[in-house]
Amino acid sequence: METKKVLIIEDEKSISDIIKFNLAKEGFQVETAYDGQEGLTKALSMNPDLILLDVMLPIMDGFLVCKKIRETSTVPILMLTAKEEEVDKVLGLELGADDYITKPFGMRELIARIKANMRRMDFVSDLQDAPANVQEFGNLAIDLNRYEVRKNEVPLELTLREFELLKYLAERENKVFSREQLLEEVWGYEYYGDIRTVDVTVRRLREKLEDDSSDPKYIMTKRGIGYYFRRP
């Protein structure tokens, strides 16, 4: 089995060293970076399987690093945020992070998050040779097997989490799901986040899918309940 690569971008060396030690024990290949610029350079050159990204970094903060990585890559990004900074979590998700974990965190929880995100990526990779299963919804074509989406024949760059949410809703069109249900069903493992995670992911999806994200045609809101997918 190919050794999985994790890039840790964390300026506190003591924290980085502890994470690196524990991940190495789990069989991961680990690289570290101690500022945002170094982290971005390594993220784009070493092709990691997952990135642990701290928010507060010298030279270039974690938000900007996340934004720049997302311009060219859909690698899973797990952001490390301070407990009191709730805004960090939302902004990180807005910029394309897949998940976040709040400091201080337990190593078992961190490793569980990492493995869960990697299993998702392995699952998608295994589907690349699967037969096409394209469903058309207006000007959207969603290949439910190959995790590909086209709008007016143009491929869309969705993160894995964004596609999983779209797939889940599209396969159950017109059925309304609460945010709590979506957290449980789409995020899957024991998720420690809050329902704003769903709202942010929906907002990002709408920006990519819709002609006018303020007047959506696909992912609809049922006021006071949650979200559902509608065929235009």
N, C-alpha and C positions, 0 to 999 in steps of 0.2 A: 504494500500500500504506500502511495506517495506521501512523504512527510508534508504536513500542512505548515504553511508559513504565517506567522503572526508578526505584525509590526506594532510595537508599542511606541507611541509618541507622548511622552510624559517628561516634564522637566524636573520633577522631584526624583532624583536618582535612587533614593531609598525605596520609594514605591515601585519604580520601574524594575529594580533588581529583584524585589520580592515576587513581582508578577512573572518576570522572566524565569526565575528559579522554579516556580511552581508549574509554569507552562512547559518548561523543558522536561520536568519529571513526567508530564503527561504525553511526551513524545513530540511536541511541537518544535519546529525550527523558529527561533525568535530573533528578531532584529530590534534594535532600540534607536530612538532619536530623542534629543533633549531640547529641541526648539522646533517651532513650526516650519521654518524653511527647510531644515534638515529632514524633518518628517515628510514634507511634501515631496522633496527630491527622492527619498527612498520609496515612498508610496508609488511614485510613477516609474521607478526603475526596477524595483525588485518583484513587482507583481505579487503582492501578498494575498493570502486567502482571506485574511480578516485584519482590520486595523482597530486597535484600541487608541482612542484619541482624546487627550485631555483638553478641556476648554481653555484653561489659563496657561498660555505658553509664551515664552519670549520670542521676539522678532516677528512672528506671525501667529495670531491666536487660532485656537482650534476651529472656530467658525469659518474663518477664511480658508484654512487648510481643507476643511470638509467641502466647502463650496468649490474650490479648485479641483479637488479629486473628482467630484461629481461631474465636472465638465467632460471627463474622458473615461470614467470608470464607474462600474456598479458594484465594486467590491463591498462586502458588508463592513459598515463602520459602526462601532460601539463607542459612544462618547462617555467619558468620565466626567461627572458633574459634581459640584459642591452641593451639599445637602440643602442649604438655605436658598440656593439660586434656582428657583423653579423656572424662571424665564430662560435659563440656559437650556433646559430640557426641550422646551417648546421650540426655541430658535434652532437648536441642533437638528431637530426633526424637520423643521421647515427647510433647512439647507440640504437635507438628503440623508441624514444619519438614519440607520436602521433601528437603532436601539440606544438606550442609555443606561448607565448604572451609577448610583449615587454613592459618593464617598461619605463615610468609610464603608467599605463593602467586604463581605466575606469571600475568601478565595474559592470556596466551593460554589457559591452563587456565580461568581465571575466565570469560572471554568464551565459551568452548566450553560451559561449564556453563549459563550464562545462555541461550544460543541453544538448547541441547538442551531445557531446561525450557519455553521459549517455544514451540518446535515442538510439544511435547506439548499445550500449551494450545490452539494453533491447530488441531491435529488434532481435539481434542474439540469445539471450536467448530464445525468443519465438519460434525460429526456431528449437530448439534442438529436438522437437518431430515431426517435419515436415517430410513428406516422403522424402526418398533419391532422389536426382536428380543429379546423378553422370555423368559427362562428362569426357571422356578419351581423352587425347592429348599426344600421345607418351607414355612416362613412367609416365606421370602425370595423376592423377585421382582427379577431382575437384568436390566436392559435393556443388552445387550452392545453395542448400537449407540449409544445415547444417553448411556451412562455414568451411568445412574441406578439406584439401589437402593432398594427399599421393603421394610420389615419390618412385617408385619401391616398393609399398606396405608399405612404412615407412611414418608415419604421420609427417607433417612439422608444426613447430610452427611459424605461421604468426601472426603479430599484426592485429587488426581489420582493420586498414587503409590499410595495405598491402593486405589483402584479398579483401577488397572492390575494390582496384585498379585492382587486378588480375581478379576478377569476372567481372568488368565492361568491361575490354578489351577482356576477353575470350568469353563473350557473344556476342561480336561484332568483331569476328576475321577477320583479314585482313583490318579492317577499321582504318585509321590513325587519331589520335587525337592530337591536339596541347596541349602544357602544360597548356595553359590558359583554354582550354576546360576541361581538366582533373581536374584542380583545381575547376572549377565551378561545374562539374558533380559529382565528387567523394567526394571531401571535403564538397561540398553541401551547407553549410550555408555561410554567408558573410565572406569570408576568407581574412585575412589581410596579408597573407604571400606572398611569391614570387615564381616564377616558379622553383627555385632550390629545393623547397619542393618536387616537382614531380620527379626531377632528382634523389634526394637522395632516395626516396621511390622505384623508379625503380631499383636503384643500389642494395638496400637491397633485393628486390625480386629476382633479378638475382642471388645474392649470395646463396639464398636458393633453387631456382628452377633449376638452370642450372648446368650442369656438369662442365662447364668452363664459368664463368661469363664474361670473356673477349671475348668470342665467343658465344653469346647467340643464342638459337634455338627457344625460345618461345616469349619473349618480345623483339621486334625489334625496332630499331631506324630508322626513316625516316629523313635523314639529312635535317636540316633546317626547319622541320615541327613539328615532335613530335614522338609519339610511337604507335605501334600496336602489336596485338597478332597474332602469326602465328602457325598453326598446323605443327609440324615437319614432 
